[in-house]
């Protein structure tokens, strides 16, 4: 994954992506993970976050993928919160988040379950 693409996303966000997610993103190309989760590559992060108005609706979070069923996969930009959340694209509000895992890396290792 291009360091330039990652840098461009971070400049646009005005925030550094969490170190644990950056490590994953550097070796990741947009693809399905598990049976139904599409995790975006760095080249798609800005466009997807703009499309879903993530910065306005969910400040402090970034959309990193979707569940192929109308829900966004979200991470906190605060590196201390390593949980994975889902939220409907039609209700991108923090109050509507559903926590699906306490730790991003454990969620990946488990095959990215969303249900």
N, C-alpha and C positions, 0 to 999 in steps of 0.2 A: 504494500500500500504506500502510496506516495506521501512522503513527509510534507510536501507542498500542499496537497489536498487537505491533510489534517490541520496544518497551520492555517489554511484559509478558513476552514470551518471554525476554528477557535477564535480567529479574528472576528468573524461574522457574529459568533455568539457573544463575544466580549468576555469570554470566560474560558479557562483551561478545562479541557475534558478530564475527568478523574483518571489518575494514573493507571488503575486496574483496567479501565476501559480502553485507554490509549494502547496499552500493551496488546490487548486483543485486536484492536482495530488495525494496528500496523501489519498484522499478518492475515487480515481478513479481506476477502473480496465478496461483494454482495452476493448472497446465496441463501438458500433455505437451510435451516438448522432444525433438526428434529423433523417431525411430520408436517408441521404447518406454519412455522415461524420463519419469516423472511427478515434477516438481519441486514441492514443497509451497510454499504461500503462508504468510505469517507466521501466519495464523489457524489453520493445521493443525500447525505445528511442535511445539507443546507436546504436543498429543494424540498425534501420531505417535511422539514420543520417549518419552512415557510408555508407550504400547502396547508398544514394543520394548525397554523398560527400558534405553535407551541410556546414561543417566547412570550406572547401576550396572554395566552390562556393559562399557561402553567410555568410562570417564571421560576427559574432555578432547576428546571428539568429539561431533558433532551429526549426527543423521539429517536430510538435507535433501530426500530423495526416495526413489524405488524404481525398479527396472528392469522392473516389470510381470512379473517372473518369480521372485519370492521373495527378492530381494536388496535391501538398503538401500544408498542412496548416502550416503556419509559424508564429512564435512570435519572437520579438526582445528580446535578452538577457538583454538589458537595460530596467530595470523595469519602466522607465519613459514613454516608448512607449508601451501602452497597446493594440495597434491595432492588428487585425488579418489580415493576408495576405494569398493569394493563389499564387502559382507559378507552372508552368508546370514542371513535373519531367525531361523533356528533355531540359529545359532551366532554370536551377537553377541559375539565375542571379538576383541580386537586382533590376536591371532596368526593369525586367519583372514582378515584384510583382504587384498584384492587391489587393488593400485594400478592404476588404469585411465588416469590422466593425472597429469602433473607439475604442471599449472597449471589451476585452475578456469576461468579465462576462455578459455584455449586449448581446453579440453574443450567449453565452450559453443559456441565458434566452429566447432568440428569436428562439431557436431551431436550431442554427448553419446554417443559410442560406448561400449558396455559389453562388447564381446566381442572 
